Amino acid sequence: MSPSSYEHELIVLNPATEEVVATVPAATAADVDAAVARAAKAQAKWAALAPADRARLLRRFADVVDQHVEELARLEVREAGHLLGNARWEAGNVRDLLAYAAGGVERLSGRQIPVPGGLDVTILEPLGVVGVIAPWNFPMPIAAWGTAPALAAGNAVVLKPAETTPLTALRLAELALEAGLPDGLFQVLPGHGPVAGTALVEHPGVAKIVFTGSTGTGRAVMEGCARQVKPVTLELGGKSPNIVFADADLRTAVDPFSFLDNSGQDCCARTRILVQEPVYDEVRELLADAVNAVVVGDPADEKTQMGPLISRRQLERVRALVPADAPGLRGSAPDGPGFWFAPTVLTGEAPDSEAAREEIFGPVAVLLPFTDEEDAIRLANDTPYGLSGSLWTRDLGRALRVSRAVKAGNLSVNSHSSVRYWTPFGGYKQSGLGRELGPDALTAFTETKNVFISTEGPAQ
């Protein structure tokens, strides 16, 4: 489709009811151009502020978000179908990340390097205008992953949210102004990827792109940035293993929400459950009971444990990859309006099948047996992705060996945790490029300038 073929507005649906929540104007390439020009002006003034003043404004932004956590959470429930408790956590995560990034503003220092004949120092300078393209699966926190450290490092941000989930991003931009951030410093442009997203990637006034989404789209973003030799951070797909050894605490290891959280629409979801053969049958029984017990329904109900998929398009994709007659363990899901898919564990897949190796992005996991440590590592690495994973064992030596051998950026031992805003996050292989979050997040939005000052007198 050509850019002119796209609708001029975005229709936001409630995934649980299919009712229209809002219609939002879709940004054009001209809108992107104007936004970048405004951002460039705002960035020059922002970067000139004393670090303490930038930090103070970001903390104020965090405080304002904190005052609106419930509002943001309920907006996320309506536009993304997230559970209310999860959405509250997500809004709180935006608040916490802004506060954490603010703490780095006054600590963004260079180095003094010993050299003969003078003094050598490095200076970390902001890039300018940063483009952030956020996904629909976690609209609030992932938007903040790029936005908060970029602002803290002295940049301006133009954020393009996903077409299906623009509302929380738009509200965050309003709250930024309420907190006192300069007009134009943080702008949100909802729009179609091939129109607004492409314009942002290709704009010569955008110094860096941060993209989270599918691996296929990530390749296209990378190609667009390469034409301008523009830096890019990519957080893409995943097919993460949950490796369960026979000596593990099985009842803790077999947690269905390690792959059902956010209805499986999570790049870190442990969708490949690798189980050592002696305990395979026991794990299968535990999973059968657990999947059957999951409460699927209205995400605004505090008792609900899993909500709908984001859209009919995503529902049809999951259905295409998981036929109704495929052998497996299945729970239940509501009938009627909404994009519902029952929790599922496939038990008849070969290790090299599409369902076992490719990202489904739904509430579906594959159960696979392994023989020994070497076999577990082989299976864990037998995928194009390498984002996250878990391993369960009481053997500390094994835990260290397997952690070193599995090719993934984020691993948990005897835990299903993946993302903390104070530790680095990113993937190997086709799961992406670069790292977000953690103590070095701000430096990813700077250029290092080296300055040598001669201490030798001028020649006589």
Secondary structure by P-SEA (a helix, b strand, c coil): ccccccccbbbbbccccccccbbbbbbcaaaaaaaaaaaaaaaaaaaaccaaaaaaaaaaaaaaaaacaaaaaaaaaacccccaaaaaaaaaaaaaaaaaaaaacccbbbbbbbbccbbbbbbbbbccbbbbbbcccccccccccccaaaaaacbbbbbbcccccaaaaaaaaaaaaaaccccccbbbbbccccaaaaaaaacccccbbbbbccaaaaaaaaaaaaaacbbbbbbbbbbcccccccccccccccccccccccccccccccccccccccaaaaaaaaaaaaaaaccccccccccccccccccaaaaaaaaaaccccccbbbbbbbccccccccbbbbcccccccccccccccccbbbbbbbccaaaaaaaaaccccccccccccccaaaaaaaaacccccccccccccccccccccccccccccccccccccccccbbbbbbbbbcccccc
